[in-house]
C-alpha cells in the first residue's frame, strides 16, 4: 500500500478532521448512530458548543 492511499487523500483534500473522517467511514458502512465520549474528541465538542451559541 502506498501512502497516503486514495481514501485518505480524498478526506485530507476535503479538509476533514480525524473524527470527521472516522464518522464518514462509519456512515458509509451503514452505521447511523454513534456516541462520542467528549474525553476522546475535544475538538468536536468544542466545535459543537461554538455552533450552538
C-alpha distances in whole Angstrom, upper triangle without the diagonal:
4,7,8,7,10,12,12,13,16,17,17,19,21,22,22,22,20,23,23,19,20,23,22,19,22,24,22,22,25,26,29,31,29,31,30,32,33,32,28,28,31,30,30,33,35,34,35,38,38,38,41,43
4,6,6,9,12,11,11,14,16,15,17,20,20,21,21,19,22,22,19,20,23,22,20,23,25,23,23,27,28,30,32,30,32,30,32,33,32,29,28,30,29,29,33,34,33,34,38,37,37,40,42
3,5,8,10,9,9,12,13,12,14,17,17,18,18,16,20,20,16,18,21,20,18,22,24,22,23,26,27,29,30,28,30,28,30,30,29,26,25,27,25,26,30,30,29,31,34,34,34,37,39
4,7,8,6,6,10,11,10,11,14,15,15,15,14,17,17,14,16,19,18,16,20,21,20,21,24,25,27,28,26,28,26,28,28,28,24,23,25,23,24,28,28,27,29,32,32,31,35,37
4,6,6,6,9,10,11,12,15,16,16,17,15,18,17,14,15,18,16,14,18,20,17,19,22,23,25,27,25,28,26,28,29,29,25,24,27,25,25,28,30,28,30,33,33,32,35,37
4,5,5,6,9,10,10,12,15,15,16,16,18,17,13,15,17,15,13,17,18,16,17,21,22,24,26,25,27,26,29,29,30,26,25,27,25,25,28,29,27,29,32,32,31,34,36
4,5,5,6,9,10,11,13,12,14,13,15,13,10,11,14,11,10,13,14,12,14,17,18,20,22,21,24,23,25,26,27,23,22,24,22,21,25,26,24,26,29,29,28,31,33
4,5,5,6,8,10,11,10,11,10,13,12,8,11,13,12,11,14,16,14,16,19,20,21,23,21,23,22,24,24,25,21,19,22,20,19,23,24,22,24,27,27,26,29,32
4,6,5,6,8,10,11,13,12,15,14,11,14,16,14,14,17,18,17,19,22,22,24,25,24,26,24,27,27,27,24,22,24,21,21,25,26,23,25,29,28,27,30,33
4,6,5,6,9,9,12,13,15,13,10,13,14,12,12,16,16,14,17,19,20,21,23,22,25,23,26,26,27,24,22,24,21,20,24,25,22,24,27,27,25,28,31
4,5,5,7,6,8,9,11,9,6,10,11,9,10,14,14,13,16,18,18,19,21,19,21,20,23,23,24,20,18,20,17,17,20,21,19,20,24,23,22,25,28
4,5,5,6,8,9,12,11,9,12,14,13,13,17,17,17,19,22,22,22,24,22,23,21,24,23,24,20,18,20,17,17,21,21,19,21,24,23,22,26,28
4,5,8,11,13,15,13,11,15,16,14,15,19,19,18,21,23,24,24,25,24,26,24,27,26,27,24,21,22,19,19,23,23,20,22,25,24,23,27,28
4,6,9,12,13,10,10,13,14,12,14,17,16,16,19,21,21,21,23,22,23,22,24,24,25,22,19,21,17,17,20,20,17,19,22,21,20,23,25
4,7,10,12,9,10,13,14,13,15,18,18,18,21,23,22,22,23,21,23,20,23,21,23,20,17,18,14,14,18,17,15,17,20,19,18,22,23
4,7,8,6,6,10,10,10,12,14,14,15,18,20,19,18,19,17,19,17,19,18,20,17,14,15,12,11,15,15,13,15,18,17,17,20,22
4,5,5,6,9,10,11,12,14,15,17,19,20,19,19,19,16,17,14,16,15,16,13,10,12,9,9,13,13,11,14,17,16,16,19,21
4,5,5,6,9,10,11,13,14,15,17,19,17,18,18,15,16,13,15,14,15,11,9,12,10,10,13,15,14,15,18,19,19,21,24
4,5,5,6,9,10,11,12,14,15,17,15,15,14,11,12,10,12,12,13,9,7,10,9,7,11,13,12,13,16,17,17,19,22
4,5,5,6,9,10,10,12,14,15,14,13,14,12,13,12,14,14,16,13,10,13,11,9,12,14,12,13,16,17,16,18,21
4,5,5,6,9,10,11,12,14,14,14,15,13,15,14,16,17,18,15,13,15,13,12,16,17,15,16,20,20,19,22,25
4,5,5,6,9,10,11,13,11,12,13,11,12,11,14,15,16,13,11,15,14,12,15,18,16,17,20,21,21,23,26
4,5,5,6,9,10,11,9,9,10,8,10,10,13,15,16,13,12,15,14,11,14,17,15,15,18,20,18,20,23
4,5,5,6,9,10,9,10,12,11,14,14,17,18,20,17,15,18,16,14,17,19,17,17,21,21,20,22,25
4,5,5,6,9,9,11,13,12,15,15,18,20,21,18,16,20,18,16,19,22,20,20,24,25,23,25,28
4,5,5,6,5,8,9,8,12,13,16,18,20,17,16,19,19,16,19,22,20,19,23,24,23,24,28
4,5,5,5,6,9,9,13,14,18,20,22,19,18,21,20,17,19,22,20,19,23,24,22,23,27
4,5,7,9,12,13,16,17,21,23,25,22,20,23,22,20,22,25,23,22,26,27,25,26,30
4,6,9,12,12,16,17,21,23,25,21,21,24,24,21,23,26,25,24,27,29,27,28,32
4,6,9,11,15,17,20,23,25,22,22,25,24,21,23,26,25,23,27,28,26,27,31
4,6,7,11,13,17,20,22,19,19,22,22,19,20,24,22,21,24,26,24,25,28
4,7,10,13,16,19,21,19,18,21,21,17,19,22,20,18,21,23,21,22,25
4,7,10,13,16,18,17,16,19,19,16,16,20,19,17,19,22,20,20,24
4,6,10,13,15,13,13,16,16,13,14,18,17,15,18,20,19,19,23
4,7,10,12,11,11,14,15,12,12,16,16,14,16,19,19,18,22
4,6,9,7,7,10,12,9,9,13,14,12,14,17,17,17,20
4,5,6,7,9,12,10,9,13,14,13,14,17,18,18,21
4,5,5,6,9,8,6,9,12,11,12,15,16,16,18
4,6,6,10,10,9,11,14,14,15,17,19,19,21
4,6,9,9,10,12,14,14,16,18,19,20,22
4,6,6,6,9,10,11,13,15,16,17,19
4,6,5,6,9,10,11,12,14,16,17
4,5,5,6,9,10,11,12,14,16
4,5,5,6,9,10,11,12,15
4,5,5,6,9,10,11,13
4,6,5,6,9,10,11
4,5,5,6,9,10
4,5,5,6,9
4,6,5,7
4,5,5
4,6
4
